[in-house]
Amino acid sequence: MKTKLSLFAILILILCTVTPFAADAVKEDAPSYPTLDLSAIKPSKVTVLGGAALAEAVRSESGYMIPIEGKILYAFDGEGNAVWTHGLSSKVESLSPGLGGILYAVSRKTTLCMIGPGGKELWKARPGFSMDGDPVAGRDGRVFVRGGGKVACYGLKGTRRWVTDVEGQDASLPLLELNDGRLLVFLTKTEGGKSCALTLSPFGKPMEELTFSGMVKSAASCGDGVLLSFSDGAIGLCSVQGGKSVSSWIKGASETRFSSAAQIVTGVFSGRTAAFLSGSPARLLYVNTQTGQIEAEAKTGLNAASLRYKAVTAQGLAIADNGTAECYSSEALPVWKATYNNASTWSYMFISDEGFISFMGKDWVISSYRVRQNLSAGQDSLFKEKTASQYFAFCSDITLESSDVYGRAVSGALSLDMMNDWKKGDFGSREQGYVTLLTNEISSIDAAYNATGSARALSSSYYLTHPAYCQEIFTLAASSQLASFAPYIARLLVKTSGSPLSHTLVKAAGETAFDADGSMLDALMYTAQHSSNDGVLMAICDATYEICRFMGRNTFIRKGNAILSYLLYPQFSQRVHDYAKKTLDRLIDEKI
């Protein structure tokens, strides 16, 4: 008995000794993060503007774009330094991102303006109705706007492609894109207390009328479709499967534990993670957009109903309301927290990869505060510009190719109709057939030149033996005002250097002008290095001018200037020298 008591006593002694140590270990391993009161410290950087900010900052590879009073567009870096400014012709009400650093601005709700990555206004258009919400960039360079019971679409050079009547639009919810590229337009009408919507093809054709499982209060596009947040706290995903819009998954309020509609942030850490926030203090959920699985959750100190900013940074998910900003890791653990003066002193804010919060004050001052001192070496920006792609789901199943047996896939009459439509605009759903045919033919031309000298070349010989037809196809593609043909043009410029197709492709590169990754300018340099034809070399000058004018100063500095300087080398004629110098002067006059 004494032995048992002794063993019991020893056991109690061991437990009493170990328990405090274990508790201390847990406490030491608990995540720690900085908490700052920005109202008690001086800003790291202060910039005085020429007026008050007019809209939210828009992120691009050039920085954070901010329109201000006085018709000026500012670009700021992540530390709050002004990188460049560019004059605008009118007061901007909203700013939206497009492909490759392009911006879309709306003025007085009546005018749409496309701004190049360097801040230069490229074109303006008046849709003929008062625009509601922000413009939506399409996948191939087109842009969609809506309002006044209509939805309209414009090309890269400002020609209206189509306009469609959609009455009863719900302006409180954004115009969105589903996973196959069709548009989702929410309507004010309801059925049994449930929200309704209409889908449109990217070519303006009405497709389906949808009724959701509840009242939709917020929505956002992601790679898997459109994420939905309902008034009762449920969340879900609408996606296109087998050509039909369906409800892929839904999580009821009992699973989300939301008592009201949530705010949504897409593209969090991966293409298949989204953040949902609801309540005060807000509950944060990370959700897999494909399956609806809840991956992580946290309780924040924010009011979801008054969020002022939400974005993914190199540090984590940054969210802010009127008085508090917080950052969360991919595991939904806090990274930092900051408090600041009431929002009555500022209009907008942005939080950068570099660990700064910048406030756009109503006193025309941007104040930037560092909230994260030590960033890990491996913390790279998660920001990526939107890249151009085809609407593959809407390419008709056409297998017709040009051949010596069947002749041209694009007849002379159809070619003329296409070109007339590209010039006049408002061609509507006819475009779907045009784009499909051009894509098929250009893919075949690309394959034919890729197979030159091989057995496969024999089956594609029509394109190799009919260069005039190929030239016609690329002239049509360049006139389409679509960015999706640019990669083909860049590739074939290299493959066909010195061939009859080379000159047409150089001109097509200039006509297209969109060159987000610099591949067309690289191809133009390659062509210049392998050509002695003055006509081709002068066309390279013109194409370089058009691309640099469209894409902005950074493009000119990185690649355009190198091409024009190369054409001043002694091996080229005086005629080419003079034209290259003239082109440089034209670019200087453009003030890009």
C-alpha positions as CSV (number, residue, x, y, z in Angstrom):
1,M,0.0,0.0,0.0
2,K,2.8,2.3,0.8
3,T,4.4,1.5,-2.5
4,K,1.2,2.4,-4.4
5,L,0.9,5.7,-2.6
6,S,4.5,6.5,-3.3
7,L,4.1,5.8,-7.0
8,F,0.9,7.9,-7.1
9,A,2.7,10.8,-5.4
10,I,5.6,10.6,-7.8
11,L,3.2,10.7,-10.7
12,I,1.5,13.8,-9.3
13,L,4.9,15.4,-8.8
14,I,5.9,14.8,-12.4
15,L,2.6,16.1,-13.8
16,C,2.9,19.3,-11.7
17,T,6.4,19.8,-12.9
18,V,5.7,19.2,-16.7
19,T,2.4,21.0,-17.1
20,P,3.7,24.6,-16.6
21,F,6.5,23.9,-19.1
22,A,4.1,22.6,-21.7
23,A,1.9,25.6,-21.3
24,D,4.8,27.9,-21.7
25,A,5.9,26.1,-24.8
26,V,2.4,26.5,-26.4
27,K,2.5,30.2,-25.5
28,E,5.9,30.7,-27.0
29,D,4.8,28.9,-30.3
30,A,1.7,31.0,-30.6
31,P,1.9,33.3,-33.6
32,S,3.0,36.8,-32.8
33,Y,2.4,39.8,-35.1
34,P,2.9,43.6,-35.0
35,T,0.0,45.8,-34.0
36,L,0.4,49.5,-34.9
37,D,-1.5,52.7,-34.1
38,L,-0.9,54.7,-37.2
39,S,-2.5,57.8,-35.7
40,A,0.3,57.9,-33.1
41,I,3.2,57.9,-35.6
42,K,4.4,60.0,-38.6
43,P,3.9,58.6,-42.1
44,S,7.0,57.2,-43.9
45,K,6.1,59.1,-47.0
46,V,3.9,62.1,-47.8
47,T,3.0,63.2,-51.3
48,V,1.1,66.3,-52.1
49,L,-1.3,65.9,-55.1
50,G,-2.8,68.5,-57.4
51,G,-6.3,67.6,-56.2
52,A,-8.3,65.0,-54.4
53,A,-8.4,61.3,-55.5
54,L,-11.5,60.5,-57.5
55,A,-11.6,56.7,-57.5
56,E,-10.1,53.6,-56.0
57,A,-6.4,52.8,-56.9
58,V,-6.1,50.2,-59.6
59,R,-3.2,47.8,-59.5
60,S,-1.0,47.2,-62.6
61,E,2.6,46.2,-63.2
62,S,3.3,49.9,-63.4
63,G,2.1,50.5,-59.9
64,Y,-1.1,51.8,-58.3
65,M,-3.1,54.0,-60.7
66,I,-5.0,56.9,-59.1
67,P,-7.1,59.5,-61.0
68,I,-7.3,62.9,-59.3
69,E,-9.0,66.2,-59.7
70,G,-7.3,68.4,-62.3
71,K,-7.6,65.6,-64.9
72,I,-4.4,63.8,-63.9
73,L,-3.6,60.1,-63.6
74,Y,-0.9,59.3,-61.0
75,A,1.1,56.0,-60.8
76,F,2.5,55.2,-57.3
77,D,4.9,52.5,-56.3
78,G,4.3,50.2,-53.3
79,E,6.1,52.6,-50.9
80,G,3.9,55.6,-51.9
81,N,6.3,57.3,-54.3
82,A,4.9,58.9,-57.3
83,V,6.4,57.2,-60.4
84,W,4.8,59.2,-63.2
85,T,1.8,61.4,-64.0
86,H,-0.1,61.7,-67.2
87,G,-2.8,64.3,-68.2
88,L,-6.3,63.2,-68.9
89,S,-8.9,65.0,-71.1
90,S,-11.8,64.7,-68.6
91,K,-12.7,64.1,-65.0
92,V,-12.7,60.4,-64.2
93,E,-15.4,58.8,-62.0
94,S,-14.1,55.2,-62.0
95,L,-11.1,53.2,-63.1
96,S,-11.0,49.5,-64.0
97,P,-8.2,47.1,-65.1
98,G,-8.0,45.5,-68.5
99,L,-5.6,43.2,-70.2
100,G,-1.8,43.8,-70.0
101,G,-2.0,47.0,-67.9
102,I,-4.7,48.7,-70.0
103,L,-7.1,50.8,-67.9
104,Y,-10.7,51.7,-68.6
105,A,-12.0,55.0,-67.3
106,V,-15.6,56.3,-67.1
107,S,-16.5,60.0,-67.2
108,R,-19.9,61.4,-66.3
109,K,-21.3,57.9,-66.8
110,T,-21.5,58.7,-70.5
111,T,-18.0,58.3,-71.9
112,L,-15.8,55.2,-71.9
113,C,-12.0,55.9,-72.3
114,M,-9.3,53.3,-72.8
115,I,-5.9,54.3,-71.2
116,G,-2.7,52.6,-72.2
117,P,-0.3,51.0,-69.6
118,G,1.7,54.2,-69.7
119,G,-1.2,56.5,-68.9
120,K,-1.9,57.8,-72.5
121,E,-5.6,58.0,-73.6
122,L,-6.0,55.9,-76.6
123,W,-9.6,56.3,-77.5
124,K,-13.0,57.5,-76.3
125,A,-16.5,56.2,-77.0
126,R,-20.0,57.1,-76.0
127,P,-22.3,54.1,-75.7
128,G,-25.4,56.2,-75.9
129,F,-26.6,55.3,-72.4
130,S,-25.7,56.1,-68.8
131,M,-23.2,53.4,-67.7
132,D,-23.8,51.5,-64.4
133,G,-20.9,49.9,-62.6
134,D,-17.4,49.3,-63.9
135,P,-16.4,48.2,-67.4
136,V,-15.5,44.5,-67.6
137,A,-12.5,43.4,-69.6
138,G,-13.1,40.4,-71.8
139,R,-10.6,37.7,-72.6
140,D,-9.4,38.7,-76.0
141,G,-9.2,42.5,-75.7
142,R,-12.8,43.4,-75.8
143,V,-14.5,45.3,-73.0
144,F,-18.2,45.2,-71.9
145,V,-20.2,48.1,-70.4
146,R,-23.9,48.2,-69.3
147,G,-26.6,50.6,-68.3
148,G,-29.9,52.0,-69.5
149,G,-31.3,48.5,-70.2
150,K,-28.4,47.7,-72.5
151,V,-25.1,45.8,-72.6
152,A,-22.5,46.9,-75.2
153,C,-19.1,45.6,-76.3
154,Y,-16.0,47.5,-77.7
155,G,-12.8,46.4,-79.4
156,L,-9.2,47.3,-78.7
157,K,-9.4,50.4,-80.9
158,G,-12.8,51.6,-79.7
159,T,-15.2,50.3,-82.4
160,R,-18.5,49.1,-80.9
161,R,-18.9,45.4,-81.7
162,W,-22.5,45.0,-80.5
163,V,-25.2,46.3,-78.2
164,T,-27.9,44.1,-76.7
165,D,-31.1,45.1,-74.9
166,V,-31.3,43.7,-71.3
167,E,-34.1,45.3,-69.4
168,G,-34.4,45.4,-65.6
169,Q,-30.7,45.1,-64.8
170,D,-29.8,45.1,-61.1
171,A,-27.2,47.9,-60.8
172,S,-26.3,46.9,-57.2
173,L,-24.6,43.7,-58.5
174,P,-21.7,43.8,-61.0
175,L,-21.6,42.5,-64.5
176,L,-19.6,39.3,-64.3
177,E,-17.9,36.7,-66.5
178,L,-18.6,33.0,-66.0
179,N,-15.9,30.3,-66.4
180,D,-16.5,29.8,-70.2
181,G,-16.5,33.5,-70.9
182,R,-20.3,34.2,-71.1
183,L,-21.6,37.2,-69.2
184,L,-23.8,37.0,-66.1
185,V,-26.3,40.0,-65.8
186,F,-28.3,40.1,-62.6
187,L,-31.8,41.4,-62.9
188,T,-34.1,43.3,-60.5
189,K,-36.9,40.8,-60.9
190,T,-37.2,37.9,-58.5
191,E,-39.0,34.6,-58.4
192,G,-40.3,33.4,-55.1
193,G,-38.0,35.8,-53.3
194,K,-35.0,34.4,-55.3
195,S,-32.6,36.4,-57.5
196,C,-32.8,36.1,-61.3
197,A,-30.1,36.7,-64.0
198,L,-29.5,36.5,-67.7
199,T,-26.5,35.1,-69.5
200,L,-25.1,36.6,-72.7
201,S,-22.4,35.1,-75.0
202,P,-19.3,37.3,-75.5
203,F,-20.8,38.0,-78.9
204,G,-23.9,39.6,-77.5
205,K,-26.4,36.7,-77.9
206,P,-28.8,36.1,-75.0
207,M,-28.5,32.6,-73.7
208,E,-30.2,31.5,-70.5
209,E,-32.4,32.9,-67.8
210,L,-31.4,31.7,-64.3
211,T,-33.1,31.7,-60.9
212,F,-30.8,31.2,-57.9
213,S,-31.5,29.5,-54.6
214,G,-31.9,32.7,-52.7
215,M,-31.4,36.5,-52.8
216,V,-27.9,37.3,-54.1
217,K,-26.3,40.2,-52.3
218,S,-22.7,40.0,-53.6
219,A,-20.9,38.2,-56.3
220,A,-17.5,37.9,-57.9
221,S,-15.9,36.1,-60.8
222,C,-13.2,33.4,-60.3
223,G,-11.6,30.8,-62.6
224,D,-14.4,28.2,-61.7
225,G,-17.3,30.5,-62.3
226,V,-19.2,33.2,-60.3
227,L,-19.1,33.1,-56.5
228,L,-22.3,34.1,-54.8
229,S,-23.2,35.3,-51.4
230,F,-26.8,35.2,-50.3
231,S,-28.8,37.3,-47.8
232,D,-29.2,34.5,-45.3
233,G,-25.4,33.8,-45.0
234,A,-25.2,31.0,-47.6
235,I,-22.5,31.0,-50.3
236,G,-22.3,29.1,-53.6
237,L,-20.8,28.8,-57.1
238,C,-22.6,29.3,-60.4
239,S,-20.6,27.7,-63.2
240,V,-21.0,26.5,-66.8
241,Q,-20.8,22.7,-67.2
242,G,-21.7,21.0,-70.5
243,G,-22.7,24.3,-72.0
244,K,-25.3,25.0,-69.2
245,S,-25.1,27.3,-66.2
246,V,-25.5,25.2,-63.0
247,S,-25.2,25.5,-59.3
248,S,-21.9,23.7,-58.7
249,W,-22.1,23.8,-54.9
250,I,-23.7,25.7,-52.1
251,K,-22.8,26.0,-48.4
252,G,-25.8,26.9,-46.2
253,A,-25.6,29.4,-43.3
254,S,-25.4,26.4,-40.9
255,E,-22.0,25.5,-42.5
256,T,-20.7,29.1,-43.0
257,R,-22.1,30.3,-39.7
258,F,-22.7,33.6,-41.3
259,S,-25.9,35.5,-40.3
260,S,-25.8,37.9,-43.2
261,A,-24.3,38.2,-46.7
262,A,-20.6,38.0,-47.1
263,Q,-18.0,40.1,-48.9
264,I,-15.9,38.1,-51.4
265,V,-12.2,38.2,-52.4
266,T,-11.1,36.0,-55.2
267,G,-7.6,34.7,-56.2
268,V,-6.4,34.4,-52.6
269,F,-3.0,32.6,-52.6
270,S,-4.1,30.3,-55.4
271,G,-6.5,30.4,-58.3
272,R,-8.8,28.1,-56.4
273,T,-9.1,29.9,-53.1
274,A,-11.5,32.7,-52.3
275,A,-12.1,34.6,-49.0
276,F,-15.6,35.3,-47.6
277,L,-16.1,37.8,-44.7
278,S,-19.3,38.5,-42.8
279,G,-20.4,40.0,-39.5
280,S,-18.8,42.3,-36.9
281,P,-16.4,41.3,-35.8
282,A,-16.1,39.6,-39.2
283,R,-15.6,35.9,-39.6
284,L,-13.1,35.0,-42.3
285,L,-13.4,31.8,-44.4
286,Y,-11.0,30.5,-47.0
287,V,-13.0,28.4,-49.5
288,N,-11.9,26.1,-52.3
289,T,-13.8,27.6,-55.3
290,Q,-14.0,24.2,-57.1
291,T,-15.4,22.1,-54.3
292,G,-16.8,24.6,-51.8
293,Q,-14.6,23.1,-49.0
294,I,-13.8,25.4,-46.2
295,E,-10.0,25.4,-46.0
296,A,-9.3,27.7,-43.0
297,E,-11.1,30.3,-40.9
298,A,-10.4,33.1,-38.5
299,K,-12.1,35.7,-36.4
300,T,-11.1,39.2,-37.4
301,G,-11.5,42.6,-35.7
302,L,-13.2,44.2,-38.7
303,N,-16.7,45.1,-39.7
304,A,-17.4,43.3,-42.9
305,A,-20.3,45.6,-43.8
306,S,-18.0,48.6,-43.9
307,L,-14.9,47.1,-45.7
308,R,-12.9,49.8,-47.5
309,Y,-10.2,47.6,-49.0
310,K,-9.6,44.0,-49.8
311,A,-6.7,42.6,-51.8
312,V,-4.0,39.9,-51.9
313,T,-0.5,41.1,-51.2
314,A,2.9,39.4,-50.9
315,Q,2.3,39.4,-47.2
316,G,-1.1,37.9,-47.3
317,L,-4.8,38.8,-47.6
318,A,-5.1,42.5,-46.6
319,I,-8.5,43.7,-45.5
320,A,-9.5,47.1,-44.0
321,D,-12.6,48.9,-42.7
322,N,-13.0,52.5,-41.5
323,G,-10.6,52.2,-38.6
324,T,-8.7,49.0,-38.8
325,A,-6.6,47.0,-41.3
326,E,-5.5,43.4,-40.9
327,C,-3.4,40.9,-42.9
328,Y,-3.9,37.1,-42.8
329,S,-1.7,34.3,-44.1
330,S,-2.7,31.4,-46.2
331,E,-3.5,29.5,-43.0
332,A,-5.8,32.4,-41.9
333,L,-3.3,33.4,-39.2
334,P,-2.8,37.1,-38.5
335,V,0.4,38.7,-40.0
336,W,-0.1,42.3,-38.8
337,K,-2.8,44.7,-37.6
338,A,-3.0,48.5,-37.8
339,T,-5.5,51.1,-36.5
340,Y,-5.8,54.6,-37.8
341,N,-7.9,57.8,-37.8
342,N,-11.5,57.7,-38.8
343,A,-12.3,57.4,-42.5
344,S,-13.7,61.0,-42.5
345,T,-10.2,62.3,-43.2
346,W,-9.5,60.2,-46.3
347,S,-11.3,59.0,-49.4
348,Y,-9.5,55.8,-50.5
349,M,-6.6,53.6,-49.5
350,F,-4.3,50.8,-50.9
351,I,-2.1,48.3,-49.2
352,S,1.0,47.1,-51.1
353,D,3.3,44.1,-51.4
354,E,6.1,46.1,-49.8
355,G,4.2,46.4,-46.5
356,F,2.8,49.9,-46.7
357,I,-0.7,51.4,-46.2
358,S,-1.3,54.5,-48.3
359,F,-4.3,56.8,-47.5
360,M,-5.6,59.2,-50.1
361,G,-6.5,62.2,-47.9
362,K,-9.3,64.6,-48.6
363,D,-6.6,67.3,-48.1
364,W,-4.9,66.3,-51.4
365,V,-2.2,64.4,-49.5
366,I,-1.3,60.7,-49.8
367,S,0.2,59.5,-46.5
368,S,2.0,56.1,-46.6
369,Y,2.9,54.1,-43.4
370,R,5.0,51.0,-43.2
371,V,3.2,48.3,-41.3
372,R,5.5,45.4,-41.9
373,Q,9.2,45.9,-41.2
374,N,10.7,42.6,-42.2
375,L,9.5,40.9,-45.3
376,S,10.8,37.4,-46.0
377,A,13.2,37.1,-49.0
378,G,10.8,34.6,-50.7
379,Q,7.7,36.8,-50.5
380,D,7.2,37.6,-54.1
381,S,4.2,39.5,-55.5
382,L,1.2,37.4,-56.3
383,F,-0.1,40.1,-58.7
384,K,-0.3,39.1,-62.4
385,E,-1.7,41.1,-65.3
386,K,-4.6,39.6,-67.2
387,T,-3.4,37.9,-70.4
388,A,-5.3,37.6,-73.6
389,S,-6.9,34.3,-74.7
390,Q,-9.5,32.9,-77.0
391,Y,-13.2,32.3,-76.2
392,F,-12.6,28.6,-77.0
393,A,-16.0,27.5,-75.7
394,F,-17.7,29.7,-78.3
395,C,-15.6,28.7,-81.3
396,S,-17.9,26.8,-83.6
397,D,-17.0,23.3,-84.6
398,I,-15.6,24.1,-88.0
399,T,-13.1,21.7,-89.5
400,L,-12.9,23.3,-92.9
401,E,-9.4,24.2,-94.0
402,S,-8.2,25.7,-97.2
403,S,-6.8,23.2,-99.7
404,D,-6.1,22.7,-103.4
405,V,-9.2,20.5,-103.6
406,Y,-11.7,22.8,-101.8
407,G,-10.0,26.2,-102.3
408,R,-10.2,29.0,-99.8
409,A,-11.9,28.5,-96.5
410,V,-12.6,32.2,-96.3
411,S,-14.0,33.2,-99.7
412,G,-13.3,36.5,-101.3
413,A,-16.9,37.7,-100.7
414,L,-16.8,36.6,-97.0
415,S,-13.4,38.4,-96.6
416,L,-14.9,41.6,-97.9
417,D,-17.9,41.3,-95.6
418,M,-15.6,40.7,-92.6
419,M,-13.4,43.7,-93.4
420,N,-16.5,45.9,-93.8
421,D,-17.9,44.8,-90.5
422,W,-14.6,45.3,-88.7
423,K,-14.6,48.9,-90.0
424,K,-18.2,49.8,-89.4
425,G,-18.8,47.9,-86.1
426,D,-22.1,46.7,-84.7
427,F,-21.7,43.4,-86.4
428,G,-23.3,41.5,-83.5
429,S,-23.2,37.7,-83.3
430,R,-21.8,37.4,-86.9
431,E,-18.5,37.9,-85.2
432,Q,-18.6,34.4,-83.7
433,G,-18.3,32.8,-87.1
434,Y,-15.7,35.2,-88.2
435,V,-13.4,34.6,-85.2
436,T,-13.8,30.9,-85.5
437,L,-12.8,30.8,-89.2
438,L,-9.9,33.2,-88.7
439,T,-8.6,31.2,-85.7
440,N,-8.8,27.9,-87.6
441,E,-7.0,29.3,-90.7
442,I,-4.3,31.1,-88.7
443,S,-3.7,27.9,-86.7
444,S,-3.3,26.0,-90.0
445,I,-0.9,28.6,-91.4
446,D,1.1,28.4,-88.2
447,A,1.2,24.6,-88.4
448,A,2.1,24.7,-92.1
449,Y,5.2,27.0,-91.6
450,N,6.1,24.9,-88.5
451,A,6.1,21.7,-90.7
452,T,8.0,23.2,-93.6
453,G,10.4,20.6,-95.0
454,S,8.6,17.7,-93.4
455,A,6.2,15.2,-94.7
456,R,3.4,17.1,-93.0
457,A,4.1,20.2,-95.1
458,L,2.7,18.3,-98.1
459,S,-0.8,18.3,-96.5
460,S,-0.6,22.0,-95.7
461,S,0.9,23.1,-99.0
462,Y,-2.0,25.4,-99.9
463,Y,-0.8,27.9,-97.3
464,L,2.8,27.7,-98.4
465,T,1.9,28.1,-102.1
466,H,-0.7,30.8,-101.7
467,P,1.1,33.6,-99.8
468,A,-1.4,36.2,-101.0
469,Y,-4.3,34.4,-99.3
470,C,-2.3,34.1,-96.0
471,Q,-1.6,37.9,-96.2
472,E,-5.3,38.5,-96.6
473,I,-6.0,36.3,-93.5
474,F,-3.6,38.2,-91.3
475,T,-4.8,41.6,-92.6
476,L,-8.3,40.5,-91.4
477,A,-7.0,39.3,-88.1
478,A,-5.1,42.6,-87.5
479,S,-8.2,44.6,-88.3
480,S,-10.4,42.7,-85.9
481,Q,-9.3,44.8,-82.8
482,L,-8.7,41.6,-80.8
483,A,-5.6,40.8,-78.8
484,S,-5.9,37.0,-79.1
485,F,-4.2,36.9,-82.6
486,A,-1.1,38.7,-81.4
487,P,0.8,35.5,-80.3
488,Y,0.3,34.0,-83.8
489,I,1.6,37.1,-85.4
490,A,4.7,37.2,-83.2
491,R,5.5,33.5,-83.8
492,L,5.1,33.7,-87.6
493,L,7.2,36.9,-87.8
494,V,10.1,34.8,-86.8
495,K,9.2,31.7,-88.9
496,T,8.5,33.6,-92.1
497,S,11.4,36.1,-92.0
498,G,12.4,36.9,-95.5
499,S,9.3,35.3,-97.1
500,P,6.5,37.2,-98.9
501,L,4.4,37.0,-95.7
502,S,7.0,38.9,-93.7
503,H,5.9,42.4,-94.7
504,T,2.2,41.7,-94.1
505,L,3.0,40.3,-90.6
506,V,5.1,43.4,-89.7
507,K,2.1,45.6,-90.7
508,A,-0.3,43.3,-88.8
509,A,1.9,43.7,-85.7
510,G,1.5,47.4,-85.9
511,E,-2.2,47.3,-86.6
512,T,-2.8,45.0,-83.6
513,A,-0.5,47.1,-81.3
514,F,-1.2,45.0,-78.2
515,D,2.0,43.5,-77.0
516,A,1.7,42.8,-73.2
517,D,4.7,40.4,-73.0
518,G,6.9,42.2,-75.6
519,S,6.9,39.1,-77.9
520,M,5.9,41.1,-81.0
521,L,8.7,43.7,-80.5
522,D,11.1,40.8,-80.0
523,A,9.9,39.3,-83.3
524,L,10.3,42.7,-85.0
525,M,13.9,43.0,-83.8
526,Y,14.5,39.5,-85.1
527,T,13.0,40.5,-88.5
528,A,15.1,43.6,-88.6
529,Q,18.3,41.6,-87.9
530,H,17.4,39.2,-90.8
531,S,16.2,41.6,-93.4
532,S,17.8,43.9,-95.9
533,N,14.6,45.1,-97.6
534,D,14.0,48.8,-97.0
535,G,10.3,48.5,-97.3
536,V,10.2,45.8,-94.5
537,L,12.6,47.8,-92.3
538,M,10.5,51.0,-92.6
539,A,7.4,49.0,-91.9
540,I,9.2,47.8,-88.7
541,C,9.6,51.4,-87.7
542,D,5.9,52.0,-88.1
543,A,5.0,48.9,-86.2
544,T,7.3,49.8,-83.4
545,Y,5.8,53.2,-83.2
546,E,2.2,51.9,-83.0
547,I,3.1,49.3,-80.3
548,C,5.1,51.7,-78.2
549,R,2.3,54.4,-78.5
550,F,-0.3,51.8,-77.4
551,M,1.7,50.0,-74.7
552,G,3.4,53.1,-73.2
553,R,6.8,54.4,-72.1
554,N,8.1,51.3,-70.3
555,T,7.7,49.3,-73.5
556,F,9.5,51.9,-75.5
557,I,12.4,52.1,-73.0
558,R,12.7,48.3,-72.8
559,K,12.4,47.3,-76.4
560,G,11.2,49.9,-78.8
561,N,14.2,52.2,-78.5
562,A,16.5,49.2,-79.0
563,I,14.8,48.4,-82.4
564,L,14.9,52.0,-83.7
565,S,18.5,52.4,-82.5
566,Y,19.5,49.2,-84.2
567,L,18.1,50.5,-87.5
568,L,20.6,53.4,-87.3
569,Y,23.6,51.0,-87.7
570,P,25.8,51.5,-90.7
571,Q,24.7,48.4,-92.6
572,F,21.3,50.0,-93.3
573,S,20.6,52.5,-96.0
574,Q,20.3,56.3,-95.4
575,R,16.6,56.0,-96.2
576,V,16.1,53.6,-93.3
577,H,18.3,55.8,-91.0
578,D,16.2,58.8,-91.8
579,Y,12.9,56.9,-91.2
580,A,14.1,55.5,-87.9
581,K,15.1,59.0,-86.7
582,K,11.7,60.3,-87.8
583,T,10.0,57.5,-85.9
584,L,11.9,58.4,-82.7
585,D,10.8,62.0,-83.1
586,R,7.2,60.9,-83.6
587,L,7.4,59.0,-80.3
588,I,8.9,61.9,-78.5
589,D,6.1,64.1,-79.8
590,E,3.5,61.6,-78.5
591,K,4.9,62.2,-75.0
592,I,4.4,58.6,-74.0
